[in-house]
Amino acid sequence: MFRSKKNIVIVWLLVLGVTFILSSCNRESNSVVKKKSTVHSLPLTVVMNEELPVYYTTIGSVISDNRIQITSRITSYINEISVREGQQIQKGDLLVSLDSSDIDGAIQQAEAAVNKSQSALKDAQIDFQRYEALFKEGSVPENALRKIRLQRDVSQETVHATLAALETAKSQHQYILIKSPVDGVVVERQKRAGDLATPGFPIISIESEKALLFESFVPESQIQKLVQDDEVTVFIDALGKTLNGHISRIVPSGDPVTRSYEIKIILNDMTALLPGMFGRVQFQVGTEISPVIARTAVVERGGLRGVFVVDAEQRAHFRWLRFGREWPDRLQVQSGVSPGERIVANSVSLIHDGDLIRTGDRDE
């Protein structure tokens, strides 16, 4: 009996001891919280939604909208090609020299034909004049005079025909020297010296630098969101800068394999652009509603970026945020805060969880 009462006393002593310890810890904890609850005078702002553009980005290249394939107007062997791939050329520069032997021979033949026809016409004119005089004297019949007149007329037509053939032969000589019709750059040589140049088959290809476009391809899921003349931005890697432009043409026929559509873009600044340069184009394909906060409200804690949200009791609580697009002065919030919540507009490193925020006349 005595031992049982002794055990009960021990149990009660233990309970009282634990209660005293817990009470002491609670008082100590409260004193610590109260000690760390600093008051800050800082402005607040309310998280608001904004209508933001939605972009689709794809790659592309600078191309020439005026690619010219230089061909020969005549059939002849190539003596010399005066330019090489990548060479800058000006309008009127000599590109190709062709062999003129055949044309020179044709000109000589035409000249000989002209001389022969002119001699024949001279004889026919003399015969006609003689027969005409004899006809007036009554020495020859009218039928004979008519035949002589016909021979003279035929000789005149022959002279006209040979002169035309001579002009045609001489006109072919201008095609011996092929010159550039535009300013540009040589991008390909399809033939070499000694090859036979024939009409319709290219010798070299030139791209004009005055008609440059940016070409890209957009999948069919996005093509309906684009409209001709829409403003776009293009970043050219080689130049390291962003250029403004607009959609010039949307080719309405898609590639059956890639299911993509060709887009041609005119850039506002052509300075230093060359055909083949790589770039990235950004199309606006719609808008979205999303919270946006000022960059000054963002603070970093333990490697995480977030903001201090202020509750109804004016206490600040750090909340980690997930950000989307960023601009120099503000950021898009994808998750972490909702529109209408109050946050510290200018966060400082001295704020801690639970601190009181006094806004004064800057609360908004």
C-alpha angles and dihedrals in degrees: 000000000000091000091052093053090048091054092050091053091051092051091051091049090052092050092050091048094052091046091051092049094049091048091051092049091049091051090047092049092050091049090051092050091047090048093052096043097102121182118233128188104217136144120254131210133196119238108245134190120241132193105242129188118247115221135200116204127201137162130251146149141246110255137176116251088201108056111166126197111207113219135171124256090208138040109254142127119268114247097182142350106211099196138057136208113290094019117139112231137185130219109278096025115140111254109167136014118204130199109266099194095104093045093047089052091049091051092051091050091049091049091051090050090051092051091048094048092047091052090049090050091050091053091045091051092051091049091049093051091050094048091046090055092047091048090055089053090048093243096122131038123249091247091062091049090050092054092050091049090051091051090052092050091049090051090052091052090048090054091051091050094049091048090052090049089051091052090049092050091049092047089058089062091071089064092061090081111050114200132190115266093201145024110263148100131289108243102172143012112207096180139034137214109290095031120121113253114211131177113271097023116101122238099185136354125227130193118205114229092204093068104049123156136178111239124201139157127232126196120245090251090068104031095088090057093061126083130190113264092025111150116247139173124228125196112206110205096202092054096037093222141104120243129197121229146144137238108270101178138005110201104220095208116084129208107259091214103045096026090224133133128222117244123191119201130194112216121214094220119046095174113137093354117143130186112267098031113146122233148155123241125204118209124190106230101172145314137271136197113237139153115262127192134187117261090234090067094060119099131177122232122177092342093309125111120221146122138257110253115204117218130207091276090057092249120141121230123185113234125187114230135200111222131205123186119006132208130185092264106024145023136219114238115216096178141351105066135044131218111273097034118123121235135178105269096206109029119200130197092244094069117105133184110282096022116142118244118209110193102186111185094336097074110118 
